[in-house]
Every structure is written in structure tokens, then in C-alpha cells.
């Protein structure tokens, strides 16, 4: 469980970090590249949440808020990427 939590924290921090780094790059192509990396980190987090949901200690937890926030974040990233391409 500890390893999974560490991985989740890294993915969570990676999303805004990559957005910020990409925004400071000089070209739209670079920005889009880092947005895509951030989107990938969101996909990692989504997978990790699904894994926890299937583990014995995670079955009784409420995931509504985390699922909703992640979905909103992924939609915003997708919109940003689409607006640049």
C-alpha cells in the first residue's frame, strides 16, 4: 500500500508541474508535449485509483470526489491540448 500511495503522490504532483514547465517553453509544440505528459500522469493516477478500489482495504471508501476531480482535470487538459493542435 505504501508504494502505491507514493506513486499516486508523484502522479498528482507531476500533473501541474508538467503544465507549468510546458507553459514556460517557447513554442506551442513544447507546451503541447508537456500537456500530453501531464495527461499521461492523470491516466496513471486513474489506474492507481482503480487498483485501490479493487483491493480489500479500498472497497469501502468513497471515491466520488476524487473521481470527479480527476475527470474534470483530464477534460481541461484534453481541451488545452485540442486548442493548441
C-alpha positions as CSV (number, residue, x, y, z in Angstrom):
1,X,0.0,0.0,0.0
2,X,2.8,2.4,0.8
3,X,4.4,2.1,-2.6
4,X,1.0,2.7,-4.3
5,X,0.5,5.9,-2.2
6,X,3.9,7.2,-3.1
7,X,3.3,6.6,-6.8
8,X,-0.1,8.4,-6.6
9,X,1.5,11.4,-4.9
10,X,4.1,11.6,-7.6
11,X,1.5,11.4,-10.4
12,X,-0.6,14.1,-8.6
13,X,2.4,16.5,-8.4
14,X,3.5,15.7,-11.9
15,X,0.3,17.0,-13.5
16,X,0.6,20.7,-12.5
17,X,4.4,20.5,-12.7
18,X,4.3,19.5,-16.3
19,X,1.7,22.1,-17.2
20,X,3.9,24.8,-15.6
21,X,7.0,23.6,-17.3
22,X,5.4,23.4,-20.7
23,X,3.9,26.8,-20.3
24,X,7.3,28.3,-19.8
25,X,8.7,26.7,-23.0
26,X,9.0,28.9,-26.1
27,X,6.8,27.0,-28.6
28,X,3.2,25.7,-28.7
29,X,4.7,22.3,-29.7
30,X,6.7,22.1,-26.5
31,X,3.7,23.2,-24.4
32,X,1.5,20.6,-26.1
33,X,4.2,18.0,-25.4
34,X,4.2,18.7,-21.7
35,X,0.4,18.9,-21.5
36,X,0.4,15.4,-23.0
37,X,2.8,14.2,-20.3
38,X,0.5,15.8,-17.7
39,X,-2.4,13.9,-19.3
40,X,-0.4,10.7,-19.1
41,X,0.2,11.3,-15.4
42,X,-3.6,11.7,-15.0
43,X,-4.0,8.4,-16.7
44,X,-1.5,6.8,-14.3
45,X,-3.5,8.3,-11.3
46,X,-6.7,7.0,-12.8
47,X,-5.3,3.5,-13.0
48,X,-3.9,3.7,-9.5
49,X,-7.3,4.7,-8.1
50,X,-8.9,1.7,-9.9
51,X,-6.3,-0.6,-8.3
52,X,-7.1,0.7,-4.9
53,X,-10.8,0.3,-5.5
54,X,-10.2,-3.4,-6.1
55,X,-8.0,-4.0,-3.0
56,X,-9.6,-5.2,0.2
57,X,-8.8,-2.0,2.1
58,X,-10.2,0.2,-0.6
59,X,-13.6,-1.4,-1.3
60,X,-15.5,0.6,1.4
61,X,-14.0,4.0,0.6
62,X,-15.9,6.8,-1.2
63,X,-14.3,7.8,-4.5
64,X,-16.9,10.2,-5.7
65,X,-14.9,13.4,-5.1
66,X,-11.5,12.0,-6.4
67,X,-13.1,10.6,-9.5
68,X,-14.9,13.8,-10.2
69,X,-11.8,16.0,-9.7
70,X,-9.7,13.7,-11.9
71,X,-12.3,13.7,-14.6
72,X,-12.5,17.5,-14.6
73,X,-8.7,17.8,-14.7
74,X,-8.5,15.3,-17.6
75,X,-11.2,17.2,-19.5
76,X,-9.4,20.5,-19.0
77,X,-6.1,19.0,-20.2
78,X,-7.8,17.5,-23.2
79,X,-9.3,20.9,-24.0
80,X,-6.0,22.6,-23.7
81,X,-4.3,20.1,-25.9
82,X,-7.0,20.3,-28.5
83,X,-6.8,24.1,-28.6
84,X,-3.1,24.0,-29.4
85,X,-3.1,21.3,-32.0
